[in-house]
Amino acid sequence: MSVPKYRKAAASALVAGLGLSLVACSTKSDDAKTDAGGKVTITVDCQPVGAQKELLKNWNDDVAEFQRQNPNIVIKSVSVGEQCNNPPDFTARLAGGTVTDVFYGYMTDLQQVLDSGQAMDITEFANKNTVPTWDSVDPALKQVFTDSGKLYAVPVKNYSMGLVYNKVLFQQAGLDVNNPPKTWGDVRAAAKKISALGKGISGYSEYSAGNTGGWHFTSLLYSQGGQVLTADGKKADFNNAMGKQVLQNLKDMRYGDNSMGDRQLLQWGDLLTNAGAGKVGMFIGAPDATQAIVSQFQGKFQDWAMAPLPGQDGAAKATLGGGEGYFFKKGLTPEQVKAGLKWIAYQKLTPGKGQFDYVRAKPQNYPVGLPQPLLFANGSDAQKQELDLRKANANVDTANFALFEANPVPIKGEPRNAQAIYAVLDAAMSGVLTNPNANIDALLKTAEDKVNQLLAAEK
């Protein structure tokens, strides 16, 4: 994964709509054929939801233009709502066989997609003929979606985490916006001052549900220098001093200082809704978190800045990186695979088009100038083109990301079976954020046992 992936954080789904969404996602056999006129039809998911009017219009405009340029290809867009950012719902669609022909997944999803038998090997089809910028795509990102030498997905986003903070609240609390916290002790002190502003403002906010708590626990653990699994991937490796420090920091802020607010069990959309309303002083996230705050949660991008992930007593030892990509459903014809790759190339991997259409995005109040997605290898032709376009159309103050870019923290990938492990670690995160008497040792021991059981079951 955003992962990325950092598979990007999970958005909460409406349980009542789950059944309908799963049905809407299924692909009829009629869609899997080339018609008598020689047209190839493919279904593609993660069309923007209706509330994202400009993004939805952009998507539909891109589909229309792509089909005009490729009259033999028909793109049928499928919206599964916020489920595209909700790991449990993705798993449900995968298990139910209701994924689209070309379906979105996090970098951490490769193993469960392979286990489901739903993925198609696209190695022979992914090249400069179908994806003109293919040679510019970072080889490390391609490797994330590769198993036993076979490629199963195309990367479309990439990120790493840092400290996202609200400059307005920093100023109101008397903090220096140009000198954000560098250690978790600094974060605690700043959070205390910000929460003292009252009005329901949280100095620091954190996830603890929908797999997002475990996701953030992992990044916080990396900042301490820890790892979720042993080097051989066979055992849990977070029930130690570093894992305890992660939870102790949060417990101290939540109950020692009351600087994290009373409402907990936050998922992706919950925290960003609060942030968009100006009620969050700091949280950890990737650069595109500010993009989501603006485009989906009515925030203002000029209010936000980003710094490197803090460490315990100095610079962070590492930070979580991840992203996402598009898989291809097993059983597609070669023509469908090639059509899907051409669409992804147009929408996700061409400077000046789709997600890189900065000329279009600039007047739409959609942040341009963020150091993400970093899909192309440094020095490659596509990377140079994308960077030039980004600088020429920037509508955000790039100085807001200067500290983050100038002080890169080593990126560490997500653990194997990340989503299943994150679900286990949610309980540890929610425990210290909802119970003032939570026993950190017991929480970590329980999580360790469950993760070890999960890993043993794979053997």
N, C-alpha and C positions, 0 to 999 in steps of 0.2 A: 504494500500500500504505500495519499495522499499521500500520503502518505504519503513519499511518501512517502506515502503514504505515507509515511504517516498516512495508514489508511485514515482518511480524514474522519473527524469525530462523527458519532451517530446522531442523527436527528430523531426526535420522538415521532412515532407513527400513531395515527388514530386507530385504536384497536378495532373499532367498529367498521373501519374501512378496509381492514386487512383482507378479508375474504374477497371483496369486490376487486381490490387491486391485484390479487393473485390471479383472479380469473382474467382480468383485463390484460395481464402480462402474457397469457399463453399464446402460442403461435399455431395458427391453423395450418393444415397441410397444404391448403391452396396457396398460402403465402410462400411456400418453400419450393416453388416451381418457376421455371421460365415459361412465360405465356406464349401463345401462338405468334404474337408479334415480335418475339425475341427479347422482351423486356424481363429483367431480373428484379425480383422483389425481395427486400430484406426488412425485417422488423428490428428496430433499434430502441433501447430504453433510455431512461433518464432525460427525456425531454423536460425542460423546465416546467414547474408547476404553474397553474394559472395565475396565482398571486404575483408571480414574477413577470409582470406584463412585458417589460422591455426585453428581458432575457428570452421569454417565450417568442416574442415577435422576431428577435434576432435569429433564433433557432429556425423558425418557420421560413424566414427570408433565406437563410442559408440552404435549407432543404430545397426551396424553389430554385435558387440559383444553381445549386449542384445538379439538380435534375435537368435544368436547362442545358448545362454543359455536358451532361451525361444522359442523353435522352433514352438510353436503353436501361437505365436503373431507376427503380421506384423505391423510395425510402418511406416506410411506414413507422412514424414516431409513436412510441408508447410511453405515457407518463405513468410511473408507479409512485408518484408523489414523493414524499420525503423518504420513502423506503430505500431509495438509492443511497441514502446516507445512514441507513439503519441496519447494522450487521445481523440482528436476529431475523429481520424480515427478508434480507437477502438469502440467508440460509434456508428459510421456509420456501422461497421461490425455487431455490436450487433443488431442494429435496423433493418438491412437488413437480419438478420438470416443467415449470412454467416460465423459464427464462426466455428472453427474446433471442432472435438469431444472433445478434451482436449485443452482448450484455456487459454492463458496467460492473467492475469489482475492484476491491482494494488490492494492494500488493500483498497483503497478508492472506488473501483469499485463495491463492494458487492451490494449496494442498487440499482444501475442502472442495474446490471445483474439480480437481483431478479425482478425488475420492468419489465424487458423485457420478463420474463417468459422463459428465455433460460437456467437457471441453474438447475442442478439435485442435489437432496439431496444425499450425499455420506456417511452419518453418519454410516450406517451399514457396509460399505465396508472398511473404513479407520481403520486399526488395524495392529498389528504386523505381521499378515500373508501376507498382501499386502505391507506394509511398515515396514521392520524389525526394523528401528530406531524410529518408531512412538512414543514410550513412552519417548524418549529423546527429541523430538521436544518441544520447549517452549510452555506451555499451553496458554500463553498470545497471541501467534501468531495464534494458532488454533482458539482462541476466536474471533479474528478479522474477520475471515471468517465464523463465526457462527451466525445464526439468529433464534431466538425462539427455541434454543436447537438443531438446525439442521446445520450440516457442509456442506458447498457448495464448498470449495476449499482447496487446500493443500499449505501451505506457502513454498516458495522456496528461498526467500531472505528477509533480514531485515537490517535496517540501522538507523543511526542518523546523524545529520548534525553538521559540525564544520567549521572552517576557513581553507581552503586549500590555500597554498601559495608557490610561486616559490622561492626556495632558491638561485638560480643563480641571479635572479633580486634583491632579498633582498641584496645580497652581493654587487652587482654593485651599488646599491643605498645607500650603507653604513649602512644598517640595520642589526641588530643582528638576525641571523637565529634561535638562541636558545632562543630568547625573542620576539616572535611575538606579535602582538597587542592583548590586553586583553579587550579593550573597543572600542566602535565605534568612539570615538575621536582619539584613537590610530590608528584605521584603516584609518581614514581620513588623519592623518599626514603621515602615511607610504605610502598611495596611492599617495599623492602629490609628495613625493620624488621619487617613482618608475616611475611615469608618466613623471617626469622631465628628464628621460633618453632618451626620444624622440623615434624615430624609430617606431612610431605607437603603442607603449606599453601603455596599460591601467593599472593604478595602482590597480584599483578594477573594476571588471566586474559584471554585474547583468542581470538576465533574465527579459523579459517583454512581452512575446508573447507565444502563444500556450499553455496556462494554466500554463506555468512555472513561469511567473511573480507572479501570485497569490499564487503559491506554495511557492516561496521564501518570498513573503510578509508575509506569515503565519509564517515561521521560524523566520524572523526578528521581527515580533510582539511578538512571544513567548520569544525571548531574552529580550524584554522589560518587560515581565511579563504579557502580554495581552493574549486575546483569541479571536478567530474569531467569535464565537457564544456565546450567554448566556448559562449558565449552563444547562438550560432545552432544549437548541437547537432550540428555537423558534424564536429568533431574532438575528440580526447582533450585534456584540459587538466590532467593531474595529474603529468606528468613535469617537475617544476619544484622549486624550493626547498621549497615547502610539502609536496609529496608525499614528498620525500626526508626531511624532518623527521619525518613520520609514521612511516616505516619505521625511521629512526635511533633514535627514542624507544623503539620496541619492541625493536630489536636490542640497545640498551644495557641494557634491563631483563632481556632474556632471557639474554644472554651476558656482559654487563659485570657485572651484579649477581646473576644466577641467581635472580631473584625471581619468575619466571613458571612455574616448575616444568618438569620434563623432558617431560611428556606434552603433545604439541601436536596439530595437525590436528583441533582441537575443532570440533564442530558445536553446534547449539543445545542439544540435550538433554545433551550431554557436559558442557558448562560448568555448566549448571544442576544437574546431578546432583552435581557436585563442590561447588557452592555450597550445595545442600541438606544436604550432609554436613559443612558447616562448614570446607571446605578452600580457600575463595576469599576473599581480603580485599577485592578491588575488581574491578569490571568495568563496562563501559558498557552501558546498557540503558534500557528504558522502565519506567514504574511497574509495569506488569503482569508484569515479570520477577520481582518479589517474589511476586506472586500465583502464578506458575507454580512457584516454588521451594517454596511451601507446598502447593499443591493437587496437584502432580504429582511433586515430588521430596523430600517429607517434611521440609522445612525449617520454621523457626519465623519467623513474620513479625515478631515483636518483635526479632529479631536484626538486621534490615536497615533501612537509611536511604538517603536519596537526596539528592544535591546536583546543582547545575548541571554541565554538561559543562565540564571544565577547558579552558583555552586554553594557548597556548605560554608566553607571558610575562605573562598577565593573563586577563581574562575571555575565554571562547570567542567567536569572531566569529559562529558560527552552530552549529546542531545539526540533525541529521537528523530529519525528521518523516515519518510514513507511516501506514499502516493497511490495512484490508481491507474486503471487501464481498462481496455475493452477485450473481453473474451469472445470466442466464436463457438456457437452451439454445435455439438457433434452431429454429423449428418448433412451439413450444408453441402451444396454443390460447389465445385471450384469457382464457378461464375459468381455465386453468392459471396464466397469468401473474398474474391477480388473486388466485388462491389463494396463490401463492408470496409475493406482496407482503404479503398479510394475515398469513401465517405469520411472515415476517421482522419485520413491525411488532410482532407479539405477542412474539416471542422476543428481538428485538434493539433495538427502538426505542420501548418503552413503559415509562416510569418505574414501578417496582413490579412489573414482570413480567420473566420470562426472565433475561437477564443483569443486569437492574436490580432483581431481586427481593432486595433487601438484607435484608429481614426473614427470608427463608429462608436466605440465605448466612451471616448472622451467627453462628448457633449451629453451623454446619458447619465452623468454623475456616477459612472462605474469606474472605480479606481484604476488608473493606469500609472505604472511606474513602480509597482511592487516587485521585489526581487523574487518572483515566482510566477509561473512554474518554470523550474530550471530543467528543461527537457533535453536541451541540446548541449553537446560536449563543448567545452571551452575552446575557442579558436575555430570552430566549424563554421561553414558558410551560413547555415541557418541561425546559429547563435549570434553571429554578427548582425544579420538582418533583423532579428527579433530585438536585439539590444538597441540598435539604431532607431527602430520604430518606437520602442518603449520610451526612449529619451525624448524623441521628437514630439510625442503626444502626451507626455506625463501631465496628469492633472492633480497629482498628489505631491506634496513637498517631499522629495526623495531624501531630504535631510532627516525626516522622521524615521528612516530605516538605515541611516548611516552607521549608527552604532552596531546594529545587527550585522550589517554587511562587512564592516571594518574589523569586527572581532569574531570571526567564525569559530564556532565550537565544533570539535570533531563529531561527525555524524555516525550514529550507530543504528543499524537496522532493527526492525521489529523481530521479536522471537518467533520461532517456528510455532505454528498453531496459535498465532497471536490472538485471534478473536475468542477462541475457547478459553485461553488463559486470562484474557482481559475480563471475561464474564466472571471468572472465579475471583479475580482481584477486586472487582466492583465491591464485593462484600467487605473487604478490608477497608476500602476507602469510605464506604457508607458507614461502616462501624464507627470510625473515629470522628465522623462528621455529624452523626446523629445521636451518639451516646457519650455523655461526659464521663462515664465510668468505663468506657471501652478498654479492654485489656489488649494492648498492642501485641504482646507476645502470643496470646491465644489467637488473635486474628491472623497473624502471619503463619502460625503453626497449622491452623485449619486450612488456609490457602495453600500452603506448601503440600500438605497431604493430598488435597484435591488435585493439584496440578500434577503431582507424581502419579496419582491414580490415572489421570488422563493420559499421561505419557506412556505409562505401562500398558494401557489398553491398546495402544497402537502397535505394540510388538507382535 
